Amino acid sequence: MADIEIGTAVRHRTWTGTTGTVVGIDGPWLSVAWHNSCVIDELKADDVDVWADAPAELREWRGGLGRLGGITEPYRVVPVTGGL
């Protein structure tokens, strides 16, 4: 776990294709904000693999919120760090 810190992008070992960013660490427990979601889960570090070549914007992910667009703008998820 020495190479996992806040901002580390990870892949879930069981949920194939599910990726997130570590937003908190408490001993062996990680808080992971799943990409393109407003869900943050607590899980053990053994449940994830570091995604070493993740895009920079995903390392900056800290969760998201849904924003409903108007007629010309469809629904999209806006990262909390990106503003509205």
Backbone as CSV, one residue per row, in Angstrom:
resi,resn,N_x,N_y,N_z,CA_x,CA_y,CA_z,C_x,C_y,C_z
1,MET,0.811,-1.187,0.000,0.000,0.000,0.000,0.863,1.262,0.000
2,ALA,2.140,1.134,0.095,3.032,2.296,0.151,2.894,3.192,-1.076
3,ASP,2.490,2.651,-2.228,2.382,3.453,-3.432,0.975,4.030,-3.642
4,ILE,0.068,3.834,-2.676,-1.278,4.394,-2.768,-1.363,5.614,-1.863
5,GLU,-1.787,6.732,-2.443,-1.974,7.970,-1.688,-3.205,8.665,-2.240
6,ILE,-3.628,9.737,-1.615,-4.774,10.483,-2.121,-4.440,10.990,-3.522
7,GLY,-5.353,10.734,-4.442,-5.132,11.101,-5.841,-4.662,9.942,-6.704
8,THR,-4.411,8.777,-6.100,-4.015,7.603,-6.870,-5.236,7.030,-7.582
9,ALA,-5.145,6.828,-8.882,-6.217,6.190,-9.644,-6.066,4.682,-9.485
10,VAL,-7.198,4.002,-9.276,-7.178,2.559,-9.026,-8.231,1.851,-9.866
11,ARG,-8.038,0.552,-10.002,-9.014,-0.328,-10.646,-9.461,-1.342,-9.602
12,HIS,-10.754,-1.609,-9.551,-11.272,-2.596,-8.612,-10.922,-3.992,-9.120
13,ARG,-10.435,-4.846,-8.246,-10.001,-6.189,-8.663,-11.163,-7.100,-9.026
14,THR,-12.310,-6.931,-8.378,-13.450,-7.808,-8.632,-14.370,-7.262,-9.704
15,TRP,-14.644,-5.962,-9.666,-15.545,-5.338,-10.626,-14.740,-4.902,-11.834
16,THR,-14.560,-5.775,-12.754,-13.740,-5.530,-13.930,-14.188,-4.255,-14.649
17,GLY,-13.235,-3.397,-14.932,-13.511,-2.163,-15.652,-13.914,-1.000,-14.766
18,THR,-14.116,-1.244,-13.478,-14.512,-0.168,-12.566,-13.265,0.539,-12.057
19,THR,-13.230,1.849,-12.258,-12.066,2.632,-11.844,-12.503,3.770,-10.937
20,GLY,-11.571,4.227,-10.115,-11.863,5.332,-9.213,-10.573,5.999,-8.760
21,THR,-10.737,7.012,-7.924,-9.609,7.752,-7.383,-9.678,7.724,-5.868
22,VAL,-8.553,7.481,-5.225,-8.490,7.460,-3.768,-8.648,8.891,-3.255
23,VAL,-9.648,9.086,-2.375,-9.906,10.421,-1.829,-9.674,10.471,-0.314
24,GLY,-9.385,9.320,0.288,-9.106,9.279,1.716,-8.464,7.957,2.092
25,ILE,-7.656,7.978,3.151,-6.972,6.776,3.628,-7.082,6.748,5.142
26,ASP,-7.490,5.590,5.676,-7.579,5.399,7.118,-7.037,4.012,7.431
27,GLY,-5.744,3.936,7.699,-5.101,2.634,7.924,-5.163,1.810,6.653
28,PRO,-5.711,0.570,6.749,-5.794,-0.277,5.554,-7.003,0.055,4.676
29,TRP,-7.829,1.003,5.099,-9.058,1.340,4.382,-8.857,2.541,3.469
30,LEU,-9.440,2.435,2.280,-9.395,3.512,1.298,-10.795,4.031,1.043
31,SER,-10.938,5.319,0.864,-12.167,5.907,0.346,-11.914,6.139,-1.132
32,VAL,-12.732,5.508,-1.970,-12.546,5.593,-3.416,-13.767,6.243,-4.053
33,ALA,-13.547,7.345,-4.765,-14.594,8.007,-5.544,-14.580,7.362,-6.930
34,TRP,-15.654,6.660,-7.255,-15.714,5.965,-8.544,-15.912,6.969,-9.667
35,HIS,-15.195,6.760,-10.752,-15.248,7.676,-11.894,-16.641,7.701,-12.509
36,ASN,-17.038,8.891,-12.937,-18.351,9.114,-13.555,-19.494,8.727,-12.638
37,SER,-19.310,8.967,-11.348,-20.305,8.608,-10.350,-20.201,9.580,-9.185
38,CYS,-21.235,9.613,-8.363,-21.160,10.381,-7.121,-21.003,9.429,-5.941
39,VAL,-20.633,8.176,-6.217,-20.484,7.153,-5.185,-19.040,7.104,-4.684
40,ILE,-18.899,7.095,-3.360,-17.608,6.888,-2.718,-17.755,5.677,-1.813
41,ASP,-16.887,4.694,-1.982,-16.909,3.468,-1.180,-15.695,3.388,-0.284
42,GLU,-15.874,2.702,0.839,-14.764,2.358,1.729,-14.403,0.906,1.438
43,LEU,-13.148,0.635,1.115,-12.712,-0.725,0.879,-11.251,-0.871,1.248
44,LYS,-10.846,-2.117,1.410,-9.454,-2.378,1.774,-8.545,-2.191,0.562
45,ALA,-7.316,-1.805,0.844,-6.341,-1.570,-0.219,-6.107,-2.825,-1.057
46,ASP,-6.291,-3.998,-0.471,-6.102,-5.249,-1.202,-7.150,-5.462,-2.288
47,ASP,-8.234,-4.684,-2.263,-9.308,-4.847,-3.236,-9.082,-4.073,-4.528
48,VAL,-8.000,-3.295,-4.593,-7.745,-2.487,-5.784,-6.314,-2.676,-6.280
49,ASP,-6.132,-2.359,-7.544,-4.798,-2.301,-8.155,-4.557,-0.859,-8.579
50,VAL,-3.330,-0.397,-8.432,-2.980,0.958,-8.870,-3.055,1.017,-10.392
51,TRP,-3.674,2.060,-10.910,-3.777,2.301,-12.343,-2.692,3.316,-12.684
52,ALA,-1.499,2.823,-12.923,-0.302,3.661,-13.069,-0.369,4.639,-14.235
53,ASP,-0.982,4.253,-15.346,-0.999,5.127,-16.521,-2.359,5.811,-16.718
54,ALA,-3.067,6.051,-15.622,-4.376,6.712,-15.698,-4.221,8.150,-16.200
55,PRO,-5.200,8.640,-16.948,-5.151,10.030,-17.393,-5.121,10.985,-16.195
56,ALA,-4.444,12.095,-16.336,-4.288,13.065,-15.244,-5.630,13.530,-14.693
57,GLU,-6.622,13.747,-15.566,-7.905,14.241,-15.073,-8.594,13.238,-14.154
58,LEU,-8.312,11.948,-14.317,-8.899,10.952,-13.416,-8.173,10.930,-12.080
59,ARG,-6.901,11.264,-12.051,-6.187,11.358,-10.774,-6.692,12.553,-9.969
60,GLU,-7.290,13.521,-10.647,-7.831,14.706,-9.981,-9.281,14.530,-9.556
61,TRP,-9.925,13.439,-9.955,-11.343,13.180,-9.671,-11.575,13.101,-8.170
62,ARG,-12.597,13.746,-7.679,-12.951,13.686,-6.253,-14.438,13.428,-6.078
63,GLY,-15.032,12.797,-7.066,-16.462,12.526,-7.041,-17.147,13.431,-8.033
64,GLY,-18.403,13.192,-8.251,-19.114,14.000,-9.217,-20.550,14.209,-8.809
65,LEU,-21.198,15.086,-9.490,-22.608,15.307,-9.256,-23.276,15.444,-10.603
66,GLY,-24.517,14.983,-10.666,-25.240,15.059,-11.917,-25.797,16.448,-12.116
67,ARG,-25.728,16.924,-13.337,-26.309,18.211,-13.657,-27.184,18.044,-14.880
68,LEU,-28.425,18.415,-14.762,-29.351,18.287,-15.863,-29.229,19.501,-16.756
69,GLY,-28.928,19.265,-18.017,-28.767,20.368,-18.954,-30.102,20.820,-19.519
70,GLY,-30.057,21.873,-20.283,-31.269,22.383,-20.916,-31.520,21.695,-22.245
71,ILE,-32.218,22.369,-23.111,-32.575,21.786,-24.407,-31.330,21.530,-25.248
72,THR,-30.360,22.439,-25.208,-29.166,22.291,-26.041,-28.035,21.561,-25.345
73,GLU,-28.194,21.275,-24.039,-27.126,20.604,-23.291,-27.700,19.355,-22.620
74,PRO,-27.234,18.154,-23.012,-27.764,16.926,-22.405,-27.265,16.737,-20.971
75,TYR,-27.870,15.775,-20.269,-27.427,15.413,-18.929,-25.965,15.014,-18.974
76,ARG,-25.206,15.423,-17.996,-23.808,15.022,-17.910,-23.381,15.013,-16.459
77,VAL,-22.291,14.298,-16.161,-21.726,14.284,-14.818,-20.582,15.266,-14.784
78,VAL,-20.621,16.175,-13.830,-19.617,17.215,-13.698,-18.746,16.908,-12.480
79,PRO,-17.437,16.766,-12.616,-16.596,16.515,-11.443,-16.677,17.673,-10.462
80,VAL,-16.672,17.345,-9.179,-16.722,18.374,-8.146,-15.553,19.329,-8.306
81,THR,-14.376,18.815,-8.665,-13.186,19.652,-8.807,-13.254,20.544,-10.037
82,GLY,-14.135,20.239,-10.973,-14.222,21.012,-12.198,-15.195,22.168,-12.127
83,GLY,-15.998,22.211,-11.107,-16.986,23.292,-10.978,-18.179,23.076,-11.862
84,LEU,-19.137,23.936,-11.724,-20.365,23.850,-12.518,-20.302,24.850,-13.634
